[in-house]
Amino acid sequence: MKQEINLCKLIEEFGSESKCREYLEALRWPDGVMCPRCGWKSVSRVILRNQYDCNSCRYQFSVGAGTIFNDSHLPLWKWFLATYLMCESRKGISANQVKRTLGISYKTAWYLCHRIRKAMEEGLKPHLGGIVEVDETYVGGKKVGHGLGRGGVGKEIVIGIRQRGGDLRFFHAPNAKAKTLKYIIDNNISDDVEVIMTDEFSSYPFALKQSGKLAKHKTIQHKRRKYVDGMIHTNTVESSFSLLKRGIVGTWHRLSAKHLAAYLDEMTWRFNNRNNPYLFRDTMMRLIASENLEYKKLTAA
């Protein structure tokens, strides 16, 4: 697809299973169909089964073989529509909404969303540089108020890192101790970063000292009701937290700690591609490259 997608174009271009298969084939095999087992390029089409037969190893396969689409009983056009909705919904879309829109069961919608979410997981990413903001926030739980400590009790911790003018990273962390923050900083912020902005939370200086980046640390004093001091602030990453919390409260509603990391991956993938006119195409390519996420694995304790 060589143009930005919208809902009307999606329906027009992918309104049938055959059109969806043709598109997936073009994305998966831009240089011609290739056997996923032996790599042979000479294949025969089995038209009645929408499959191919390798002329070398005789392996019969479809465009979804070895991908997240494998063994799915859901029509491809519903996969396409669900993917589009998740890409275009700034605060995410609930499984209940997908259920109503696609006319499927809640279980199917929930599983479908999680498989698409899995494909949005970016894996290894380049370290961030320039001016970087680091902050933590607390989501979920009901116990809040004075005397419960930073963030309260029964809440999950999310560490956010955002490069000004660049990418966003969210992490579901077990705690906000210096050791945990150091690990996240070491794996996501470049050694030649220009400045690292945080609030006055006591773990940050210890983490940055252990990471060898303390000399580049700037602090904004939120406890003194100071939120901007020239270029020193964490407003950029905090605005991303606001978007995340609107998604949790207004869209997903009840989000388990077990799957929180997956929702964070979805949010950061969509946010980091917010100006990408080919977001739908790029997400479909990730779906093709992703292995199937089994339901029993997803629901395992």
C-alpha positions, -999 to 999 in steps of 0.1 A, spaced: 0 0 0 16 32 -11 -7 57 6 -20 65 40 -48 42 50 -82 53 64 -114 34 72 -130 40 38 -98 29 19 -95 -1 42 -130 -13 34 -125 -6 -3 -92 -23 -7 -96 -52 18 -133 -61 16 -127 -97 6 -105 -126 18 -88 -128 -16 -77 -91 -14 -64 -96 21 -44 -126 11 -29 -108 -19 -18 -80 3 -2 -103 29 16 -122 1 29 -89 -13 42 -79 22 56 -113 31 72 -121 -3 79 -89 -22 102 -108 -45 79 -137 -52 64 -165 -31 91 -186 -13 87 -218 6 90 -210 44 105 -244 51 133 -247 25 134 -213 9 128 -226 -26 112 -201 -50 96 -226 -74 61 -232 -61 28 -243 -75 -5 -227 -64 -32 -249 -50 -61 -226 -59 -90 -245 -42 -72 -244 -8 -56 -210 -11 -22 -227 -6 11 -233 -23 30 -265 -30 68 -263 -29 83 -280 -60 114 -289 -40 104 -302 -5 66 -307 -13 56 -286 17 22 -272 13 17 -238 29 -5 -207 30 5 -171 34 -2 -174 71 20 -204 77 44 -199 106 28 -166 114 4 -152 139 -24 -159 114 -17 -197 114 -47 -218 123 -68 -188 129 -105 -194 121 -112 -156 120 -116 -141 85 -86 -121 74 -107 -90 69 -116 -90 106 -79 -92 114 -73 -62 92 -101 -42 107 -91 -50 143 -55 -40 135 -66 -8 119 -87 1 149 -59 -6 174 -35 15 153 -58 45 150 -73 45 185 -51 70 203 -61 58 237 -65 22 227 -97 2 220 -113 -23 244 -120 -59 236 -157 -52 242 -157 -25 215 -139 -49 191 -165 -76 200 -193 -52 191 -176 -39 159 -167 -72 145 -196 -92 157 -175 -118 175 -174 -132 211 -157 -114 238 -132 -142 242 -123 -141 205 -120 -103 206 -98 -104 238 -75 -130 223 -74 -112 189 -63 -79 206 -36 -96 226 -22 -113 195 -20 -79 177 -6 -63 208 21 -90 209 32 -81 174 35 -44 185 63 -54 209 94 -37 196 121 -58 212 156 -44 211 157 -7 204 185 19 200 195 38 231 180 73 235 201 104 235 199 141 235 176 155 262 159 126 280 132 127 307 127 98 332 98 95 356 77 69 373 39 66 378 16 43 396 -15 27 380 -43 4 393 -52 -4 428 -77 14 451 -57 23 482 -45 59 480 -39 87 504 -16 100 531 6 75 549 7 49 521 40 59 507 50 71 472 23 58 449 2 41 475 -5 4 481 -17 -21 456 -6 -2 426 17 -12 397 48 8 388 54 21 353 88 37 345 87 62 316 116 74 295 111 99 267 136 116 245 125 151 236 116 151 199 121 113 199 108 80 212 89 70 243 95 39 264 73 24 291 83 -4 315 63 -23 341 88 -24 370 87 -45 401 98 -15 422 113 20 419 146 12 437 179 25 424 190 -10 412 159 -13 391 161 22 377 198 17 369 190 -15 349 164 4 328 186 34 323 216 13 312 195 -5 287 178 25 272 198 57 276 230 62 257 263 70 275 267 102 255 232 115 264 232 153 267 210 157 298 188 134 319 158 152 336 140 137 366 120 149 396 136 148 431 127 112 439 157 99 459 164 68 438 174 87 407 207 101 419 218 67 432 208 50 400 225 76 378 256 75 399 258 37 395 252 41 358 279 67 354 255 94 343 251 115 374 271 144 360 244 148 333 215 148 358 191 178 362 164 178 388 131 197 390 117 202 425 80 192 423 77 191 461 84 229 460 56 233 434 82 240 408 74 223 375 95 242 349 129 258 353 140 269 319 147 237 300 145 216 332 112 197 335 96 163 331 64 176 314 71 157 282 71 122 297 43 132 321 21 140 292 27 105 279 16 91 313 -16 112 310 -23 95 277 -16 61 292 -39 67 322 -67 79 300 -64 46 281 -65 26 313 -94 45 329 -114 54 299 -108 25 275 -94 -7 290 -110 -1 325 -98 -33 342 -63 -41 333 -44 -69 351 -9 -66 363 -1 -98 344 -8 -82 310 2 -46 318 35 -48 299 16 -58 267 -6 -28 270 25 -6 275 40 -21 243 9 -12 224 8 23 237 45 30 229 43 14 194 13 36 185 28 67 201 62 64 185 45 59 151 20 87 156 34 106 125 40 75 104 16 74 75 24 37 70 15 26 105 -11 1 93 13 -14 68 42 -16 93 19 -32 119 7 -58 94 44 -66 86 50 -72 123 20 -95 124 35 -115 95 68 -117 114 52 -128 147 48 -163 158 14 -174 170 6 -166 206 -13 -196 220 -44 -189 241 -33 -214 268 1 -196 271 -17 -162 273 -40 -173 300 -15 -194 320 -10 -185 357 
